[in-house]
Amino acid sequence: MVASDKVIVSVDAGVMTVTINRPEVRNAVDRDVSYAVCVALDELDHRSDLRVGILTGAGGTFCAGMDLAEFARGAQIRVKGRGLMGLAFTPPDKPIIAAVEGYAVGGGFEAALACDLIVASREARFGLPEVKRGLAAAGGGLVRLPRRIPQNIAMEIALTGEMVTAERLETYGLINRLCEPGEALQVATELARIIAANAPMGVSASKRVVIRQRDWSTETMFEQQESITRPVLDSEDAREGARAFKEKRNPNWSGK
């Protein structure tokens, strides 16, 4: 388990919750945070008892992105080869949910975009202000956002650097659950538990297909899908799922 007062990690019922704990700077990411979150997400993938991750922030805000004061001093904040928090370039194989209160700015917004699902408070605000700081949103903002919402809206967000509300982003389909202020983690946990109750091989394969299919041609998409889903269909869990349905009981997943 990660040991850091800047990143709090908890585990319950197959769900790992990773909380950035620097509320005094709106959970801006310094080197310690970046590497601690990366280690936690690697643990999420490696532990068979863990099914789903949640990324959130302490003190009523999600993440203000990279700590610019540290960056200005020359600190190497990004995880080598993996980007901010090890999430920007290499998201975990297992599902991860962003639980957003307050601000998700810059690298914080990019971290949310690297997650599979986003739960946000109605009062949450998102933005890519890099252009206002002489930077560019190279941690995923410029490439993930146009794939998730209309390109012209993504272009506006990237070029103006202005904030946008969760409610507006929800209309474009970016937000999975819109909730009342203070309830984002609770709602994300409820969503995570629904996912965690499902067959782990099926969940893993489903995530892989949904992410990869965007690069598949119409001619090859079912062949590509077959290589990922066939082991699921041939698994013991597939047979256990059928037995449990017939016997009207909850399935006992083995992950095999």
C-alpha positions in Angstrom: 0.0 0.0 0.0 1.2 3.5 -0.8 2.6 5.4 2.2 2.3 9.2 1.8 0.5 11.9 3.6 -0.1 13.6 0.2 -1.9 10.6 -1.2 -4.4 8.6 0.8 -5.2 5.1 -0.4 -8.1 3.0 0.9 -9.6 -0.3 -0.1 -13.1 -1.6 0.5 -15.0 -4.4 -1.2 -12.8 -4.6 -4.2 -12.7 -0.9 -4.7 -9.5 1.2 -4.3 -10.0 4.9 -3.6 -7.0 7.1 -4.2 -7.3 10.6 -2.7 -4.9 13.5 -3.6 -4.4 15.2 -0.2 -3.0 18.7 -0.7 -6.1 20.8 -0.2 -4.0 23.8 0.8 -2.9 24.1 -2.9 -6.2 22.7 -4.4 -4.5 19.3 -4.7 -1.8 20.5 -7.2 0.4 17.6 -8.2 4.1 17.7 -7.1 6.6 14.9 -7.6 5.5 13.0 -4.4 1.9 13.0 -5.5 2.7 12.1 -9.0 4.7 9.0 -8.1 2.5 8.0 -5.2 -0.6 7.9 -7.4 1.3 6.0 -10.0 2.3 3.4 -7.5 -1.3 3.1 -6.2 -2.7 2.5 -9.7 0.0 -0.1 -10.5 -1.2 -1.9 -7.3 -4.8 -1.6 -8.5 -3.8 -3.6 -11.6 -1.6 -6.1 -9.9 -3.9 -7.1 -7.0 -6.5 -9.8 -7.9 -8.8 -8.7 -5.1 -9.2 -5.2 -6.5 -11.7 -4.6 -9.3 -12.2 -0.9 -9.7 -10.3 2.3 -8.8 -11.6 5.8 -7.8 -9.5 8.9 -8.1 -10.6 12.0 -6.1 -9.3 14.9 -4.2 -9.5 16.1 -0.5 -11.0 19.3 0.7 -13.8 19.8 -1.8 -11.7 20.0 -4.9 -10.4 17.4 -7.4 -7.0 18.6 -8.7 -5.5 21.9 -9.9 -3.1 20.0 -12.1 0.7 20.3 -12.0 2.2 22.3 -9.2 3.5 25.2 -11.2 5.7 26.5 -8.4 7.5 23.2 -8.4 7.6 23.1 -12.2 9.1 26.7 -12.2 11.9 25.4 -9.9 12.7 22.7 -12.4 11.2 19.8 -10.5 10.6 16.6 -12.6 6.9 16.1 -11.7 5.8 13.7 -14.4 6.5 10.0 -14.1 9.2 9.2 -16.6 7.6 7.7 -19.8 4.1 7.8 -18.2 3.1 11.4 -17.7 1.5 13.1 -14.7 0.6 10.6 -11.9 1.4 7.8 -14.3 -2.1 8.2 -15.6 -1.7 10.6 -18.5 0.0 8.1 -20.9 -0.6 4.8 -19.2 -4.1 4.5 -17.5 -4.7 1.3 -15.5 -6.1 -1.8 -17.2 -8.8 -2.0 -14.6 -11.7 0.5 -14.7 -11.1 3.8 -12.9 -13.7 6.5 -12.0 -12.9 10.2 -11.4 -15.0 11.7 -8.5 -14.8 15.4 -9.1 -15.7 18.2 -6.7 -14.6 21.8 -7.1 -11.9 22.3 -9.8 -10.4 19.8 -12.3 -7.9 22.1 -14.0 -5.0 21.4 -16.4 -3.5 18.1 -15.5 -6.4 17.6 -13.2 -8.9 17.7 -16.1 -6.5 15.5 -18.1 -6.5 13.0 -15.2 -10.3 12.9 -15.2 -10.2 12.4 -19.0 -7.8 9.4 -18.6 -10.3 7.8 -16.3 -13.0 5.6 -17.8 -16.0 7.3 -16.1 -16.5 10.7 -14.5 -18.8 11.6 -11.6 -19.0 15.3 -10.9 -20.7 17.7 -8.6 -23.1 20.2 -10.3 -20.8 22.9 -9.0 -17.6 21.4 -10.4 -15.5 23.4 -12.9 -13.2 22.0 -15.6 -10.6 23.7 -17.7 -7.4 23.5 -19.7 -5.7 26.9 -18.9 -2.3 25.8 -20.2 -2.4 28.4 -23.0 -2.7 31.1 -20.4 0.6 29.9 -18.8 2.7 29.5 -21.9 2.1 25.8 -22.1 0.0 23.3 -24.0 -2.3 20.6 -22.6 0.0 17.8 -23.7 -1.0 15.3 -21.0 -4.1 14.1 -22.9 -6.3 17.2 -22.9 -5.7 17.9 -26.6 -6.1 14.3 -27.8 -8.7 12.8 -25.4 -11.1 15.7 -25.1 -12.0 15.9 -28.8 -12.7 12.1 -28.7 -15.2 12.5 -25.9 -17.1 15.7 -26.8 -17.7 17.6 -30.1 -14.4 18.8 -31.6 -15.5 22.4 -31.9 -16.3 22.5 -28.2 -13.0 20.9 -27.3 -11.3 23.4 -29.5 -13.0 26.3 -27.6 -11.9 24.9 -24.3 -8.3 24.3 -25.5 -7.8 27.7 -27.2 -9.5 30.0 -24.7 -8.3 28.3 -21.5 -11.6 29.3 -19.9 -13.4 27.2 -17.3 -16.5 25.2 -18.2 -19.2 23.9 -15.9 -19.9 20.2 -15.2 -23.4 20.8 -16.2 -22.4 22.0 -19.6 -20.0 19.0 -20.1 -22.8 16.7 -19.0 -24.9 17.9 -22.0 -22.1 16.6 -24.3 -22.0 13.2 -22.6 -18.7 13.6 -20.8 -20.1 13.3 -17.3 -21.6 9.9 -16.4 -23.2 11.0 -13.1 -24.0 14.6 -12.1 -24.6 14.9 -8.4 -25.1 17.4 -5.6 -22.1 19.1 -4.1 -20.3 16.9 -1.6 -21.7 13.7 -3.0 -19.3 12.9 -5.9 -17.3 10.3 -4.0 -20.4 8.6 -2.6 -22.0 8.4 -6.1 -18.7 7.2 -7.6 -18.4 4.5 -4.9 -21.9 3.3 -5.6 -21.0 3.1 -9.3 -17.7 1.3 -8.6 -19.5 -1.3 -6.5 -21.9 -2.1 -9.3 -18.9 -2.7 -11.6 -17.0 -4.6 -9.0 -19.8 -7.1 -8.5 -19.5 -8.2 -12.2 -17.2 -10.9 -13.6 -13.6 -9.5 -13.6 -12.6 -11.1 -16.9 -15.7 -9.7 -18.6 -15.2 -6.2 -17.2 -11.5 -6.2 -18.2 -12.3 -7.4 -21.8 -15.1 -5.0 -22.2 -12.9 -2.0 -21.2 -10.2 -3.1 -23.6 -12.7 -3.5 -26.5 -14.4 -0.2 -25.9 -11.1 1.7 -25.8 -9.4 -0.1 -28.7 -12.4 -0.3 -31.1 -12.0 3.4 -32.1 -8.9 2.4 -34.1 -10.5 -0.7 -35.8 -11.9 -0.8 -39.3 -15.4 -2.0 -40.0 -13.9 -4.9 -41.9 -11.7 -6.2 -39.0 -13.6 -5.1 -35.9 -15.2 -8.4 -35.0 -12.0 -10.3 -35.7 -10.2 -7.9 -33.4 -12.9 -8.2 -30.7 -12.8 -12.0 -30.9 -9.2 -12.2 -29.7 -10.1 -10.3 -26.6 -13.5 -11.7 -25.8 -13.0 -15.4 -26.7 -11.2 -16.2 -23.4 -14.1 -14.7 -21.5 -16.6 -16.8 -23.3 -14.5 -19.9 -22.7 -13.9 -19.1 -19.0 -15.1 -20.8 -15.8 -16.7 -17.5 -14.9 -18.9 -17.7 -18.0 -20.2 -21.1 -16.8 -20.6 -19.9 -13.3 -22.6 -16.9 -14.5 -25.0 -19.3 -16.3 -25.3 -21.6 -13.3 -25.9 -18.7 -10.9 -28.6 -17.3 -13.2 -30.3 -20.7 -13.4 -30.1 -21.3 -9.6 -31.2 -17.7 -8.8 -28.2 -16.9 -6.7 -25.3 -14.4 -6.8 -22.3 -15.7 -8.8 -19.0 -16.6 -7.2 -16.4 -15.2 -9.6 -13.0 -16.8 -9.8 -11.5 -14.5 -12.4 -10.7 -17.7 -14.5 
